[in-house]
Amino acid sequence: MAIYINKDTNVLVQGITGNQGSFHTKQMVAYGTKVVAGVSPGKGGQNVDGIPVYDSVAAAVEKHQIDASILFVPAAFAKDGAYEAINAGIKVLVLLPEHIPLHDAMAIMEFAKAHGTTIVGPNTFGLVSAGQCKIGIMPNHVFALQGDIGVVARSGTLSYEIVGNLTSAGMGTSTVVGLGGDRVVGLNFIDALEQFQKDPQTKAIVLVGEIGGTAEEDAAEYIKANVTKPVVAYLAGKSAPVGKTMGHAGAIIERGMGTYEGKVKALNAVGVEVAELSFQVPEILKKIMK
């Protein structure tokens, strides 16, 4: 199994005719993802490598069964695109754009919650169930090995590095979920931990966090009460100055909250070992999974 997406997931690409949309559509198809349609207003009737393009999501869902969609649209238009997908009944929506206005992001989350749609992102690399389905921009070869390690992450490039290390150690992944780096996001650590705990394929979990906010501390409380599978963590931002944003809008230490030390303490307190270096993650997993 896997969580959120699998080999049978039918995917729509919103913004498929743009440079990024068309490029990553080809990469997703090469991975094995079932991209069944695309949307690009005013370009209905065209195709991208044989994938039909429609003027609207509504037109696409009339012709195809669609389970998930990904947005390759400018941040200013992300709210309209998200609402269109949610209104059409799509249940998994990946928001790639960063710099979506804060109030737009908040409105999207409320609208999605009311309609039962799972939002991944914004400012995410996407999600991938190894060997089955990839919805996002992650490099195909890094996520090729299917296995029993679930990964949930706030950082894209760190996820690539850690999954690469796992692959080199012969440890494949079940699903890798990119939560996104903005202040307002859809899925959080707790959502993914809940699904990984239920998933029979996933035997252990890697949590990739970073400074700022309380997401990791909240995850620690959830792990203590609900997660029986082994969890290993890696946290970015150990040397970040207080008050400075480090890459992601959510990665900022404010008024003593969200520090590296505080997150490590919270995770250690519930039995989660925190790797100091990313290449240590496979070593720790092998130790605790014996």
C-alpha atoms as an extended CHARMM CRD file, in Angstrom:
* protein
*
       290  EXT
         1         1  MET       CA              0.0000000000        0.0000000000        0.0000000000  PROA      1               0.0000000000
         2         2  ALA       CA              0.9230000000        3.6710000000        0.2750000000  PROA      2               0.0000000000
         3         3  ILE       CA             -0.7030000000        6.8220000000        1.6230000000  PROA      3               0.0000000000
         4         4  TYR       CA             -2.6630000000        9.4630000000       -0.3050000000  PROA      4               0.0000000000
         5         5  ILE       CA             -1.6320000000        8.2630000000       -3.7960000000  PROA      5               0.0000000000
         6         6  ASN       CA             -0.8590000000        4.9350000000       -5.4950000000  PROA      6               0.0000000000
         7         7  LYS       CA             -0.4970000000        3.2850000000       -8.8990000000  PROA      7               0.0000000000
         8         8  ASP       CA             -4.1950000000        3.7540000000       -9.6370000000  PROA      8               0.0000000000
         9         9  THR       CA             -4.3170000000        7.5100000000       -8.9390000000  PROA      9               0.0000000000
        10        10  ASN       CA             -5.5000000000        9.5210000000      -11.9570000000  PROA      10              0.0000000000
        11        11  VAL       CA             -3.7660000000       12.9060000000      -12.0580000000  PROA      11              0.0000000000
        12        12  LEU       CA             -4.6830000000       16.2660000000      -13.5910000000  PROA      12              0.0000000000
        13        13  VAL       CA             -2.0910000000       18.9720000000      -14.2930000000  PROA      13              0.0000000000
        14        14  GLN       CA             -3.3300000000       22.5740000000      -14.0280000000  PROA      14              0.0000000000
        15        15  GLY       CA             -1.0530000000       24.8000000000      -16.0930000000  PROA      15              0.0000000000
        16        16  ILE       CA              0.1360000000       21.8890000000      -18.2180000000  PROA      16              0.0000000000
        17        17  THR       CA              1.1270000000       23.9770000000      -21.2760000000  PROA      17              0.0000000000
        18        18  GLY       CA              3.5510000000       26.2510000000      -19.4020000000  PROA      18              0.0000000000
        19        19  ASN       CA              7.2750000000       25.5540000000      -19.3620000000  PROA      19              0.0000000000
        20        20  GLN       CA              7.2900000000       24.0670000000      -15.8650000000  PROA      20              0.0000000000
        21        21  GLY       CA              3.9670000000       22.3010000000      -16.2720000000  PROA      21              0.0000000000
        22        22  SER       CA              4.9060000000       20.5730000000      -19.5190000000  PROA      22              0.0000000000
        23        23  PHE       CA              8.4130000000       19.6370000000      -18.3470000000  PROA      23              0.0000000000
        24        24  HSD       CA              7.3150000000       18.0960000000      -15.0620000000  PROA      24              0.0000000000
        25        25  THR       CA              4.3210000000       16.4040000000      -16.6660000000  PROA      25              0.0000000000
        26        26  LYS       CA              6.7560000000       14.4840000000      -18.8570000000  PROA      26              0.0000000000
        27        27  GLN       CA              8.8280000000       13.6070000000      -15.7940000000  PROA      27              0.0000000000
        28        28  MET       CA              5.7640000000       12.3750000000      -13.9030000000  PROA      28              0.0000000000
        29        29  VAL       CA              4.6590000000       10.2430000000      -16.8550000000  PROA      29              0.0000000000
        30        30  ALA       CA              8.1840000000        8.8210000000      -17.1790000000  PROA      30              0.0000000000
        31        31  TYR       CA              7.9940000000        7.8420000000      -13.5010000000  PROA      31              0.0000000000
        32        32  GLY       CA              4.7930000000        5.9110000000      -14.1590000000  PROA      32              0.0000000000
        33        33  THR       CA              2.1940000000        8.4030000000      -12.9520000000  PROA      33              0.0000000000
        34        34  LYS       CA             -1.2050000000        8.1850000000      -14.6600000000  PROA      34              0.0000000000
        35        35  VAL       CA             -1.5310000000       11.7760000000      -15.9000000000  PROA      35              0.0000000000
        36        36  VAL       CA             -4.8720000000       11.6250000000      -17.6890000000  PROA      36              0.0000000000
        37        37  ALA       CA             -5.5390000000       15.2920000000      -18.5200000000  PROA      37              0.0000000000
        38        38  GLY       CA             -4.3410000000       18.8600000000      -18.2630000000  PROA      38              0.0000000000
        39        39  VAL       CA             -5.9350000000       22.2760000000      -17.9460000000  PROA      39              0.0000000000
        40        40  SER       CA             -4.8190000000       25.5280000000      -19.5330000000  PROA      40              0.0000000000
        41        41  PRO       CA             -7.5050000000       28.1820000000      -20.1350000000  PROA      41              0.0000000000
        42        42  GLY       CA             -7.8270000000       29.0910000000      -23.8060000000  PROA      42              0.0000000000
        43        43  LYS       CA             -5.8350000000       26.0630000000      -24.9670000000  PROA      43              0.0000000000
        44        44  GLY       CA             -8.5100000000       23.3950000000      -24.8240000000  PROA      44              0.0000000000
        45        45  GLY       CA             -8.2310000000       20.8910000000      -27.6310000000  PROA      45              0.0000000000
        46        46  GLN       CA             -4.4330000000       20.8850000000      -27.6200000000  PROA      46              0.0000000000
        47        47  ASN       CA             -2.3410000000       18.0870000000      -26.1120000000  PROA      47              0.0000000000
        48        48  VAL       CA              0.9660000000       17.6930000000      -24.3220000000  PROA      48              0.0000000000
        49        49  ASP       CA              2.6800000000       14.4730000000      -25.4030000000  PROA      49              0.0000000000
        50        50  GLY       CA             -0.7030000000       12.9430000000      -26.0970000000  PROA      50              0.0000000000
        51        51  ILE       CA             -2.3210000000       14.1630000000      -22.8760000000  PROA      51              0.0000000000
        52        52  PRO       CA             -5.5250000000       16.0950000000      -23.7010000000  PROA      52              0.0000000000
        53        53  VAL       CA             -5.7650000000       19.7180000000      -22.5810000000  PROA      53              0.0000000000
        54        54  TYR       CA             -9.0280000000       21.3310000000      -21.4490000000  PROA      54              0.0000000000
        55        55  ASP       CA            -10.0360000000       24.9260000000      -20.7920000000  PROA      55              0.0000000000
        56        56  SER       CA            -11.2910000000       24.1790000000      -17.2820000000  PROA      56              0.0000000000
        57        57  VAL       CA            -11.1740000000       21.5420000000      -14.5660000000  PROA      57              0.0000000000
        58        58  ALA       CA            -14.9320000000       21.1000000000      -14.9320000000  PROA      58              0.0000000000
        59        59  ALA       CA            -14.4750000000       20.1790000000      -18.5830000000  PROA      59              0.0000000000
        60        60  ALA       CA            -11.7170000000       17.7130000000      -17.7000000000  PROA      60              0.0000000000
        61        61  VAL       CA            -13.7180000000       15.8740000000      -15.0420000000  PROA      61              0.0000000000
        62        62  GLU       CA            -16.5850000000       15.4460000000      -17.4870000000  PROA      62              0.0000000000
        63        63  LYS       CA            -14.3170000000       13.2870000000      -19.6340000000  PROA      63              0.0000000000
        64        64  HSD       CA            -12.0100000000       11.6600000000      -17.0820000000  PROA      64              0.0000000000
        65        65  GLN       CA            -11.9980000000       10.1290000000      -13.6170000000  PROA      65              0.0000000000
        66        66  ILE       CA             -9.5800000000       12.4090000000      -11.7400000000  PROA      66              0.0000000000
        67        67  ASP       CA             -8.3660000000       11.7140000000       -8.2050000000  PROA      67              0.0000000000
        68        68  ALA       CA             -5.6360000000       14.3090000000       -7.7440000000  PROA      68              0.0000000000
        69        69  SER       CA             -4.4230000000       17.5570000000       -9.2780000000  PROA      69              0.0000000000
        70        70  ILE       CA             -1.2420000000       19.6080000000       -9.1970000000  PROA      70              0.0000000000
        71        71  LEU       CA             -0.9860000000       23.3550000000       -9.8030000000  PROA      71              0.0000000000
        72        72  PHE       CA              1.7280000000       24.8000000000      -12.0350000000  PROA      72              0.0000000000
        73        73  VAL       CA              0.3000000000       28.3190000000      -11.9880000000  PROA      73              0.0000000000
        74        74  PRO       CA              1.5790000000       31.6900000000      -10.7310000000  PROA      74              0.0000000000
        75        75  ALA       CA              0.9290000000       32.3810000000       -7.0610000000  PROA      75              0.0000000000
        76        76  ALA       CA             -1.5220000000       35.1750000000       -7.8750000000  PROA      76              0.0000000000
        77        77  PHE       CA             -3.8170000000       32.6900000000       -9.6240000000  PROA      77              0.0000000000
        78        78  ALA       CA             -3.3680000000       29.7830000000       -7.2380000000  PROA      78              0.0000000000
        79        79  LYS       CA             -6.5380000000       30.5130000000       -5.2590000000  PROA      79              0.0000000000
        80        80  ASP       CA             -8.6970000000       30.4570000000       -8.4010000000  PROA      80              0.0000000000
        81        81  GLY       CA             -7.0450000000       27.2470000000       -9.5740000000  PROA      81              0.0000000000
        82        82  ALA       CA             -7.4430000000       25.5960000000       -6.1830000000  PROA      82              0.0000000000
        83        83  TYR       CA            -11.1000000000       26.5720000000       -5.8920000000  PROA      83              0.0000000000
        84        84  GLU       CA            -11.7480000000       25.2520000000       -9.3900000000  PROA      84              0.0000000000
        85        85  ALA       CA            -10.2360000000       21.8550000000       -8.5260000000  PROA      85              0.0000000000
        86        86  ILE       CA            -12.0150000000       21.6270000000       -5.1770000000  PROA      86              0.0000000000
        87        87  ASN       CA            -15.3640000000       22.5750000000       -6.7160000000  PROA      87              0.0000000000
        88        88  ALA       CA            -14.8650000000       19.8170000000       -9.2900000000  PROA      88              0.0000000000
        89        89  GLY       CA            -14.6170000000       17.2360000000       -6.5130000000  PROA      89              0.0000000000
        90        90  ILE       CA            -10.8860000000       16.4860000000       -6.6920000000  PROA      90              0.0000000000
        91        91  LYS       CA             -9.7820000000       15.0650000000       -3.3380000000  PROA      91              0.0000000000
        92        92  VAL       CA             -5.9840000000       15.5150000000       -3.3770000000  PROA      92              0.0000000000
        93        93  LEU       CA             -4.5550000000       18.8620000000       -4.4760000000  PROA      93              0.0000000000
        94        94  VAL       CA             -0.8400000000       19.6540000000       -4.6430000000  PROA      94              0.0000000000
        95        95  LEU       CA             -0.0160000000       23.3730000000       -4.4380000000  PROA      95              0.0000000000
        96        96  LEU       CA              3.4950000000       23.8880000000       -5.7990000000  PROA      96              0.0000000000
        97        97  PRO       CA              3.6210000000       27.7140000000       -5.9310000000  PROA      97              0.0000000000
        98        98  GLU       CA              5.4180000000       29.6670000000       -3.2500000000  PROA      98              0.0000000000
        99        99  HSD       CA              4.5150000000       33.2280000000       -2.2820000000  PROA      99              0.0000000000
       100       100  ILE       CA              0.7830000000       32.5450000000       -2.4010000000  PROA      100             0.0000000000
       101       101  PRO       CA             -0.7140000000       35.5090000000       -0.5020000000  PROA      101             0.0000000000
       102       102  LEU       CA             -1.3310000000       34.5550000000        3.1210000000  PROA      102             0.0000000000
       103       103  HSD       CA             -5.0450000000       35.3030000000        3.0670000000  PROA      103             0.0000000000
       104       104  ASP       CA             -5.4410000000       33.3450000000       -0.1740000000  PROA      104             0.0000000000
       105       105  ALA       CA             -3.7540000000       30.3440000000        1.4360000000  PROA      105             0.0000000000
       106       106  MET       CA             -5.9990000000       30.6090000000        4.4890000000  PROA      106             0.0000000000
       107       107  ALA       CA             -9.0880000000       30.7800000000        2.2820000000  PROA      107             0.0000000000
       108       108  ILE       CA             -7.9600000000       27.7420000000        0.2710000000  PROA      108             0.0000000000
       109       109  MET       CA             -7.5050000000       25.6780000000        3.4490000000  PROA      109             0.0000000000
       110       110  GLU       CA            -10.9490000000       26.5670000000        4.7600000000  PROA      110             0.0000000000
       111       111  PHE       CA            -12.5990000000       25.8550000000        1.4120000000  PROA      111             0.0000000000
       112       112  ALA       CA            -10.7670000000       22.5340000000        1.0800000000  PROA      112             0.0000000000
       113       113  LYS       CA            -11.7280000000       21.4770000000        4.6050000000  PROA      113             0.0000000000
       114       114  ALA       CA            -15.3780000000       22.1900000000        3.8990000000  PROA      114             0.0000000000
       115       115  HSD       CA            -15.2620000000       20.0220000000        0.7600000000  PROA      115             0.0000000000
       116       116  GLY       CA            -13.1130000000       17.1600000000        2.0480000000  PROA      116             0.0000000000
       117       117  THR       CA            -10.0730000000       17.8840000000       -0.1250000000  PROA      117             0.0000000000
       118       118  THR       CA             -6.5540000000       17.1190000000        1.0980000000  PROA      118             0.0000000000
       119       119  ILE       CA             -4.1250000000       19.9750000000        0.3730000000  PROA      119             0.0000000000
       120       120  VAL       CA             -0.3900000000       19.3250000000        0.0220000000  PROA      120             0.0000000000
       121       121  GLY       CA              1.5800000000       22.5670000000        0.2640000000  PROA      121             0.0000000000
       122       122  PRO       CA              1.8100000000       25.3300000000       -0.7850000000  PROA      122             0.0000000000
       123       123  ASN       CA              5.5300000000       25.7460000000       -1.4950000000  PROA      123             0.0000000000
       124       124  THR       CA              5.9670000000       21.9730000000       -1.6400000000  PROA      124             0.0000000000
       125       125  PHE       CA              7.9090000000       19.5520000000       -3.8040000000  PROA      125             0.0000000000
       126       126  GLY       CA              4.8320000000       17.3170000000       -3.8310000000  PROA      126             0.0000000000
       127       127  LEU       CA              4.4120000000       13.6970000000       -2.7820000000  PROA      127             0.0000000000
       128       128  VAL       CA              5.4890000000       10.3560000000       -4.1880000000  PROA      128             0.0000000000
       129       129  SER       CA              4.6350000000        6.7340000000       -3.4980000000  PROA      129             0.0000000000
       130       130  ALA       CA              7.7860000000        4.9660000000       -4.6420000000  PROA      130             0.0000000000
       131       131  GLY       CA              7.4280000000        2.9550000000       -7.8240000000  PROA      131             0.0000000000
       132       132  GLN       CA              3.7530000000        3.8470000000       -8.1110000000  PROA      132             0.0000000000
       133       133  CYS       CA              2.9200000000        7.5330000000       -8.4940000000  PROA      133             0.0000000000
       134       134  LYS       CA              4.7100000000       10.8580000000       -8.3000000000  PROA      134             0.0000000000
       135       135  ILE       CA              2.8880000000       14.1800000000       -8.1410000000  PROA      135             0.0000000000
       136       136  GLY       CA              5.5090000000       16.9000000000       -7.9230000000  PROA      136             0.0000000000
       137       137  ILE       CA              8.9350000000       18.0350000000       -9.0070000000  PROA      137             0.0000000000
       138       138  MET       CA             11.2700000000       15.6480000000       -7.1970000000  PROA      138             0.0000000000
       139       139  PRO       CA             13.9660000000       13.8700000000       -9.2760000000  PROA      139             0.0000000000
       140       140  ASN       CA             12.7440000000       10.4670000000      -10.4700000000  PROA      140             0.0000000000
       141       141  HSD       CA             15.9190000000        8.4920000000       -9.8490000000  PROA      141             0.0000000000
       142       142  VAL       CA             16.1510000000        9.4610000000       -6.1730000000  PROA      142             0.0000000000
       143       143  PHE       CA             12.7200000000        8.0310000000       -5.3930000000  PROA      143             0.0000000000
       144       144  ALA       CA             12.9410000000        4.8220000000       -7.4310000000  PROA      144             0.0000000000
       145       145  LEU       CA             13.3240000000        2.2390000000       -4.6520000000  PROA      145             0.0000000000
       146       146  GLN       CA             10.0950000000        0.9830000000       -3.1180000000  PROA      146             0.0000000000
       147       147  GLY       CA             10.2860000000       -0.0550000000        0.5130000000  PROA      147             0.0000000000
       148       148  ASP       CA              8.8780000000        0.3460000000        4.0020000000  PROA      148             0.0000000000
       149       149  ILE       CA             10.1460000000        3.7460000000        5.1890000000  PROA      149             0.0000000000
       150       150  GLY       CA              7.6410000000        6.6100000000        5.2480000000  PROA      150             0.0000000000
       151       151  VAL       CA              9.0350000000       10.1410000000        5.0260000000  PROA      151             0.0000000000
       152       152  VAL       CA              7.2710000000       13.3820000000        5.9140000000  PROA      152             0.0000000000
       153       153  ALA       CA              9.1740000000       16.6130000000        5.4110000000  PROA      153             0.0000000000
       154       154  ARG       CA              9.0860000000       20.3840000000        5.5430000000  PROA      154             0.0000000000
       155       155  SER       CA             12.1520000000       20.6410000000        3.2900000000  PROA      155             0.0000000000
       156       156  GLY       CA             12.4060000000       19.4350000000       -0.2950000000  PROA      156             0.0000000000
       157       157  THR       CA             16.1490000000       19.3390000000       -0.8990000000  PROA      157             0.0000000000
       158       158  LEU       CA             16.7900000000       17.7340000000        2.4760000000  PROA      158             0.0000000000
       159       159  SER       CA             14.2400000000       15.0740000000        1.6050000000  PROA      159             0.0000000000
       160       160  TYR       CA             16.0540000000       14.3440000000       -1.6470000000  PROA      160             0.0000000000
       161       161  GLU       CA             19.3220000000       14.0040000000        0.2720000000  PROA      161             0.0000000000
       162       162  ILE       CA             17.8860000000       11.7730000000        2.9780000000  PROA      162             0.0000000000
       163       163  VAL       CA             15.9580000000        9.5340000000        0.5670000000  PROA      163             0.0000000000
       164       164  GLY       CA             19.1260000000        9.3000000000       -1.5230000000  PROA      164             0.0000000000
       165       165  ASN       CA             21.0020000000        8.1430000000        1.5710000000  PROA      165             0.0000000000
       166       166  LEU       CA             18.2750000000        5.6210000000        2.3480000000  PROA      166             0.0000000000
       167       167  THR       CA             18.4070000000        4.2960000000       -1.2210000000  PROA      167             0.0000000000
       168       168  SER       CA             22.1920000000        3.9450000000       -1.0640000000  PROA      168             0.0000000000
       169       169  ALA       CA             21.7270000000        1.9250000000        2.1160000000  PROA      169             0.0000000000
       170       170  GLY       CA             19.2190000000       -0.3550000000        0.3610000000  PROA      170             0.0000000000
       171       171  MET       CA             16.2460000000        1.1010000000        2.2230000000  PROA      171             0.0000000000
       172       172  GLY       CA             13.3070000000        2.0740000000        0.0160000000  PROA      172             0.0000000000
       173       173  THR       CA             10.3660000000        4.3100000000        0.8180000000  PROA      173             0.0000000000
       174       174  SER       CA              6.6140000000        3.7740000000        0.9110000000  PROA      174             0.0000000000
       175       175  THR       CA              5.4310000000        7.3700000000        0.5040000000  PROA      175             0.0000000000
       176       176  VAL       CA              7.3130000000       10.6650000000        0.8080000000  PROA      176             0.0000000000
       177       177  VAL       CA              5.1740000000       13.6890000000        1.6790000000  PROA      177             0.0000000000
       178       178  GLY       CA              6.3620000000       17.2860000000        1.2490000000  PROA      178             0.0000000000
       179       179  LEU       CA              4.3870000000       19.4590000000        3.6440000000  PROA      179             0.0000000000
       180       180  GLY       CA              5.5810000000       22.7650000000        2.2010000000  PROA      180             0.0000000000
       181       181  GLY       CA              7.5530000000       25.5910000000        3.7110000000  PROA      181             0.0000000000
       182       182  ASP       CA              4.9840000000       28.3930000000        3.9770000000  PROA      182             0.0000000000
       183       183  ARG       CA              3.3940000000       29.5990000000        7.2110000000  PROA      183             0.0000000000
       184       184  VAL       CA             -0.0300000000       28.2790000000        6.1610000000  PROA      184             0.0000000000
       185       185  VAL       CA             -0.0600000000       24.7620000000        4.7070000000  PROA      185             0.0000000000
       186       186  GLY       CA             -2.5520000000       21.9510000000        4.2940000000  PROA      186             0.0000000000
       187       187  LEU       CA             -1.1680000000       18.6250000000        5.5070000000  PROA      187             0.0000000000
       188       188  ASN       CA              0.9290000000       18.7140000000        8.6620000000  PROA      188             0.0000000000
       189       189  PHE       CA              3.1570000000       16.2180000000       10.4460000000  PROA      189             0.0000000000
       190       190  ILE       CA              0.2830000000       14.8290000000       12.4910000000  PROA      190             0.0000000000
       191       191  ASP       CA             -1.8440000000       14.1370000000        9.4060000000  PROA      191             0.0000000000
       192       192  ALA       CA              0.9560000000       12.1670000000        7.7590000000  PROA      192             0.0000000000
       193       193  LEU       CA              1.9420000000       10.3600000000       10.9720000000  PROA      193             0.0000000000
       194       194  GLU       CA             -1.6520000000        9.2000000000       11.3890000000  PROA      194             0.0000000000
       195       195  GLN       CA             -1.7070000000        7.7670000000        7.8660000000  PROA      195             0.0000000000
       196       196  PHE       CA              1.7210000000        6.1220000000        8.1780000000  PROA      196             0.0000000000
       197       197  GLN       CA              0.6680000000        4.5100000000       11.4450000000  PROA      197             0.0000000000
       198       198  LYS       CA             -2.3070000000        2.9220000000        9.6360000000  PROA      198             0.0000000000
       199       199  ASP       CA             -0.3380000000        1.9090000000        6.5270000000  PROA      199             0.0000000000
       200       200  PRO       CA              0.7340000000       -1.7720000000        6.6310000000  PROA      200             0.0000000000
       201       201  GLN       CA              3.5680000000       -1.1650000000        4.1410000000  PROA      201             0.0000000000
       202       202  THR       CA              5.2430000000        1.4610000000        6.3410000000  PROA      202             0.0000000000
       203       203  LYS       CA              7.3860000000       -0.0490000000        9.0980000000  PROA      203             0.0000000000
       204       204  ALA       CA              9.2650000000        3.0880000000       10.2080000000  PROA      204             0.0000000000
       205       205  ILE       CA              8.9480000000        6.8440000000        9.7390000000  PROA      205             0.0000000000
       206       206  VAL       CA             11.4380000000        9.6370000000        9.0530000000  PROA      206             0.0000000000
       207       207  LEU       CA             10.3970000000       13.1330000000       10.0860000000  PROA      207             0.0000000000
       208       208  VAL       CA             12.3530000000       15.9300000000        8.3720000000  PROA      208             0.0000000000
       209       209  GLY       CA             11.7610000000       19.1990000000       10.2040000000  PROA      209             0.0000000000
       210       210  GLU       CA             13.2980000000       22.6000000000       10.5800000000  PROA      210             0.0000000000
       211       211  ILE       CA             13.3850000000       25.5130000000       12.9740000000  PROA      211             0.0000000000
       212       212  GLY       CA             10.3980000000       27.8110000000       13.3680000000  PROA      212             0.0000000000
       213       213  GLY       CA              6.8430000000       27.2300000000       14.5200000000  PROA      213             0.0000000000
       214       214  THR       CA              5.7420000000       24.3680000000       16.7470000000  PROA      214             0.0000000000
       215       215  ALA       CA              5.0250000000       21.6590000000       14.1630000000  PROA      215             0.0000000000
       216       216  GLU       CA              7.7260000000       19.3150000000       15.4550000000  PROA      216             0.0000000000
       217       217  GLU       CA              6.7260000000       19.8060000000       19.0960000000  PROA      217             0.0000000000
       218       218  ASP       CA              3.0990000000       19.0910000000       18.1480000000  PROA      218             0.0000000000
       219       219  ALA       CA              4.2540000000       15.9930000000       16.2880000000  PROA      219             0.0000000000
       220       220  ALA       CA              6.1420000000       14.8150000000       19.3670000000  PROA      220             0.0000000000
       221       221  GLU       CA              2.9880000000       15.0080000000       21.4780000000  PROA      221             0.0000000000
       222       222  TYR       CA              1.0750000000       13.0640000000       18.8340000000  PROA      222             0.0000000000
       223       223  ILE       CA              3.8030000000       10.4150000000       18.5670000000  PROA      223             0.0000000000
       224       224  LYS       CA              3.7610000000        9.8960000000       22.3180000000  PROA      224             0.0000000000
       225       225  ALA       CA              0.0420000000        9.1090000000       22.3520000000  PROA      225             0.0000000000
       226       226  ASN       CA             -0.5780000000        7.5010000000       18.9570000000  PROA      226             0.0000000000
       227       227  VAL       CA              2.4580000000        6.1900000000       17.0630000000  PROA      227             0.0000000000
       228       228  THR       CA              3.8810000000        2.7490000000       17.8020000000  PROA      228             0.0000000000
       229       229  LYS       CA              6.2050000000        2.5290000000       14.7920000000  PROA      229             0.0000000000
       230       230  PRO       CA              9.8490000000        3.6730000000       15.0790000000  PROA      230             0.0000000000
       231       231  VAL       CA             10.3920000000        7.3600000000       14.2170000000  PROA      231             0.0000000000
       232       232  VAL       CA             13.6940000000        9.0420000000       13.3790000000  PROA      232             0.0000000000
       233       233  ALA       CA             14.0390000000       12.7890000000       12.8490000000  PROA      233             0.0000000000
       234       234  TYR       CA             16.4030000000       15.2140000000       11.2020000000  PROA      234             0.0000000000
       235       235  LEU       CA             16.0830000000       18.9660000000       11.7840000000  PROA      235             0.0000000000
       236       236  ALA       CA             17.4770000000       21.7850000000        9.6670000000  PROA      236             0.0000000000
       237       237  GLY       CA             18.5290000000       25.1710000000       11.0190000000  PROA      237             0.0000000000
       238       238  LYS       CA             20.7610000000       24.2380000000       13.9230000000  PROA      238             0.0000000000
       239       239  SER       CA             22.9680000000       27.2970000000       13.4040000000  PROA      239             0.0000000000
       240       240  ALA       CA             20.2970000000       29.7990000000       12.3380000000  PROA      240             0.0000000000
       241       241  PRO       CA             20.3910000000       33.2510000000       13.9930000000  PROA      241             0.0000000000
       242       242  VAL       CA             17.3480000000       34.1870000000       16.0530000000  PROA      242             0.0000000000
       243       243  GLY       CA             14.7930000000       36.2400000000       14.1000000000  PROA      243             0.0000000000
       244       244  LYS       CA             16.1930000000       35.4530000000       10.6640000000  PROA      244             0.0000000000
       245       245  THR       CA             14.0960000000       33.6530000000        8.0440000000  PROA      245             0.0000000000
       246       246  MET       CA             16.0990000000       30.7540000000        6.6310000000  PROA      246             0.0000000000
       247       247  GLY       CA             14.6870000000       29.9420000000        3.1970000000  PROA      247             0.0000000000
       248       248  HSD       CA             11.1250000000       29.0900000000        4.1500000000  PROA      248             0.0000000000
       249       249  ALA       CA              8.5970000000       31.5880000000        5.4410000000  PROA      249             0.0000000000
       250       250  GLY       CA              7.8030000000       29.1760000000        8.2690000000  PROA      250             0.0000000000
       251       251  ALA       CA             11.4340000000       28.6980000000        9.2850000000  PROA      251             0.0000000000
       252       252  ILE       CA             11.9040000000       31.6160000000       11.6300000000  PROA      252             0.0000000000
       253       253  ILE       CA             12.5950000000       31.6770000000       15.3530000000  PROA      253             0.0000000000
       254       254  GLU       CA             10.4640000000       34.2380000000       17.1570000000  PROA      254             0.0000000000
       255       255  ARG       CA             10.3820000000       35.1760000000       20.8400000000  PROA      255             0.0000000000
       256       256  GLY       CA             12.2880000000       32.0480000000       21.8190000000  PROA      256             0.0000000000
       257       257  MET       CA              9.8140000000       29.7170000000       20.1190000000  PROA      257             0.0000000000
       258       258  GLY       CA             10.6960000000       27.1590000000       17.4690000000  PROA      258             0.0000000000
       259       259  THR       CA             14.3650000000       26.7030000000       18.3600000000  PROA      259             0.0000000000
       260       260  TYR       CA             16.4320000000       23.7340000000       17.2730000000  PROA      260             0.0000000000
       261       261  GLU       CA             17.2070000000       22.8190000000       20.8650000000  PROA      261             0.0000000000
       262       262  GLY       CA             13.5610000000       22.9510000000       21.8970000000  PROA      262             0.0000000000
       263       263  LYS       CA             12.4960000000       20.6900000000       19.0530000000  PROA      263             0.0000000000
       264       264  VAL       CA             15.2290000000       18.1420000000       19.7490000000  PROA      264             0.0000000000
       265       265  LYS       CA             14.2810000000       18.0700000000       23.4280000000  PROA      265             0.0000000000
       266       266  ALA       CA             10.6050000000       17.5130000000       22.6310000000  PROA      266             0.0000000000
       267       267  LEU       CA             11.3310000000       14.6950000000       20.1910000000  PROA      267             0.0000000000
       268       268  ASN       CA             13.9130000000       13.0030000000       22.4110000000  PROA      268             0.0000000000
       269       269  ALA       CA             11.4390000000       13.0800000000       25.2920000000  PROA      269             0.0000000000
       270       270  VAL       CA              9.0600000000       10.7940000000       23.3680000000  PROA      270             0.0000000000
       271       271  GLY       CA             11.7560000000        8.3900000000       22.1880000000  PROA      271             0.0000000000
       272       272  VAL       CA             12.5020000000        9.9080000000       18.7810000000  PROA      272             0.0000000000
       273       273  GLU       CA             16.2210000000        9.9560000000       18.0270000000  PROA      273             0.0000000000
       274       274  VAL       CA             17.3170000000       13.0700000000       16.1200000000  PROA      274             0.0000000000
       275       275  ALA       CA             20.1850000000       12.6140000000       13.6680000000  PROA      275             0.0000000000
       276       276  GLU       CA             22.7970000000       15.3640000000       13.7950000000  PROA      276             0.0000000000
       277       277  LEU       CA             23.8010000000       14.7250000000       10.1760000000  PROA      277             0.0000000000
       278       278  SER       CA             21.5400000000       13.5930000000        7.3550000000  PROA      278             0.0000000000
       279       279  PHE       CA             23.6400000000       10.5610000000        6.3980000000  PROA      279             0.0000000000
       280       280  GLN       CA             23.1320000000        9.1730000000        9.9080000000  PROA      280             0.0000000000
       281       281  VAL       CA             19.4080000000        8.5740000000        9.3020000000  PROA      281             0.0000000000
       282       282  PRO       CA             19.8050000000        5.1240000000        7.6510000000  PROA      282             0.0000000000
       283       283  GLU       CA             22.2300000000        4.0340000000       10.3750000000  PROA      283             0.0000000000
       284       284  ILE       CA             19.7760000000        4.9620000000       13.1220000000  PROA      284             0.0000000000
       285       285  LEU       CA             16.8840000000        3.2860000000       11.3040000000  PROA      285             0.0000000000
       286       286  LYS       CA             18.7980000000        0.0360000000       10.9340000000  PROA      286             0.0000000000
       287       287  LYS       CA             19.6190000000        0.1170000000       14.6270000000  PROA      287             0.0000000000
       288       288  ILE       CA             16.0690000000        0.6870000000       15.8620000000  PROA      288             0.0000000000
       289       289  MET       CA             14.3930000000       -1.6250000000       13.3290000000  PROA      289             0.0000000000
       290       290  LYS       CA             16.3520000000       -4.7350000000       14.3750000000  PROA      290             0.0000000000
